[in-house]
Amino acid sequence: FGHELLALTGLMLLVALRFFPVLADHRLYGPFGDNVFILGPMFAETARLALHGVFPYYLPSFGTGFPVFESPEYCVCYPFYFFGLLDYGGPLQSLYTLTYLAIFHRFLFALNLYGMLRCARISPWAAFASASIGVFARNTELYASWITITASYTWMPLLIGGAILLLRFPGRFWGILLLGGSAGLLALAQAAQPVSHALFFCVIFFGAGMVWLILRRDSTAVVRLILSLAAAGAIAFGLAAVSAVPVLLGIERMIRHIGEGFVLGHQAIPWEQFNRYQLTLTQLPGILLGPGWVGAVGSPYVGPLGVVGVASALLFFRRLDSMERFLVSVIGAIGLYALLSACGTHLGFAYLNYHLPLINKSREAVRHLVLFLIAVVFLAGFGFDQIGNFVAERGAGRKPRLRVWLPVLVMFLIAIAVVAWELWASAHLTLPVELLPLRQGGWLVLLLAPIVVLLGLLFRVKATPVLALAAILASVASAISSPWTFHLYSSTYAEGENLRSLEILSAIRDKIEPGDFRMDFRDQQFHFFSWGMNASYFGFNSFYTQLTPQPYDQFRFSQVHEPYLRAMMGTRYVLCSAEEKPTDPGAKVRLEVQGYKLFENAAYMGRLALVHTLAGTVKDENQFITEAGGGFDFLKSAYIQEKDASRVEGFLSKASMETSAVNDRLYVIRSSTNQVVAVVESSQPGVLVLNEWFIPAWRAKVNDDSKPILRINQWQVGVPVRAGKNVVEFTYRPSVFWGLLILNRVTWLLLAALVLARAVRLLFFPLTPIRAGQGAGPIPSPSQEPL
């Protein structure tokens, strides 16, 4: 137990020592476009809604109401985004919060890598040393710039560990729990590329495992493995269906931007866009040379430590037992395939991957390197473990003290040589100063070995020497590959145009309170999409979002600039640069800030409007834009769909009623993001229009009776109301998501109860442990081997 605890403590200390200088110097992960204008604003908005007790089904500030519950980018139910517990803050604080989350997930990633290796029965010291390769690899550093990607891949090692346990012990509780739980968390964090890689791994691993068991004529283990996979799949579905199912149903209405082009729904990525960011053959030495040499959205670098570990695993392959040889062969083959796939068309693997389901959704070949990295960590763990066994066997006849400390001294000398090599290689590769080894406080991790030795001696851990060896190797791996973080002054946030935008929006916020209206932007220097994302921090809603994929109809509307349609959808203010004018000629200047003028439209629709007149019927969006784009009185009349004409008969008059609006009374009882309750009093029947983006998730009740909603003015929600007094309630509640959300919560409770029951059973009714055999030789059947 002391050996295990000291190894885990050393690994956590290593991560802490690595990132202490990052936190002390206030450096940031990825403070550029994606975080400044996409993830930062959207996470801050999601957290703000959750903190106010509103479930963030959709984000009102973006894209005329962005349905985040259908987005594969992230799920609000992922527990370690801490929505409802954590305030992401404003434009600057949100960037630091994303960095803190990335570092927090690095701790989890280290634990999960260690757990994966221990599931394969690798010794604690070897698991410690090997895990450090993955924790500080350049690929891991690159992924840390996107919290959704790094959060999702954090659980990939634990998924592999669960798969190993399940193959070794079919039917056992912990294997099922690890596989199902980690798969669920992975999909909750981001139901996109990581899910594809997880399924790719599981199909190959368990397919090969089935064949292996069949060749061993162990039919019992095959049946138990199939039943265990079904149970793990049920757990994963219970946790992740709340993210995966709405994404699967909603993706057909989405547009995904892919560089210079786009795809709609489930369309395949065009071949010419499928091979972005692929490794060339001349970059393959980047596996060993210079951690910052190769890197855009992925890097093959594993360093000398990873190369030595893999080479040792191959060298001692024949010393492994049959199960270990199977694991090394299959996971090593998956890692090799990922490395070759990263070369794209240069080795021809892109032609195969283009036809593989789900894998062909990733247009950047280097994204597959994450599987290569995890495979290197896994093989290196076996390599280091076998080196330790070999040294122990060879040194059996030597003096005890010399036998223990000689390997540590040798490894220390090797570590110094490795650092010297990296410094020389980096100097010849002309890397940026911040990417050189031992920069940005990287030397601090070299204190790890003395700390581990001190703790080991203090608590009298017998394995202290070998853990000191692991600490030397791990700290060297960290010192070589410095954190890929940046100072604020070099970020997109600190650019002049962005700071000016934030200053202008802050000045407007001091004069104008946010409300049930939207703000539009006209500027040739700073893109209106960026204006819209920044405006969300100050409570102003816009029509724009830069997240991809996004609803195609909302994206189309963001390209529509007819003034009457924008005002109909709630545009009250238009912010224009000095050389721009609003499209509505009746707009008046409300205030001026730093050369920018804020115009106020003469008329706009608030969140609710009661109309009595039928402006016309249309078949589709293009016809509506053509007929309504020239202008109509949207506060008194409305366009409906031809198919809904019979439903509004008797509610909307074809002739204008000039005096009817005078007798209308509209009282809002309750108004929140997901719900509006209003009392409507009118002498004439009509349609109550909710100025929110039309989506079937909206529900309507009139006098406590559920009513089907209408598509009004192509993009708005409406419900007919009769003359007299009516209480109308609009509620945003996607039924499929709501049901799966309940399933998610129930699954968490059941898992907690099962884990608690298992812990109580082990605590009060312990079983007699049976030690598994060590070293080479045959192992028991997977259906018989004890846990």
Summary of the structure (lengths in Angstrom):
residues: 787
radius of gyration: 30.1
end to end distance: 16.9
largest distance: 106.5
contacts: 2772
relative contact order: 0.11
helix: 55%
strand: 13%
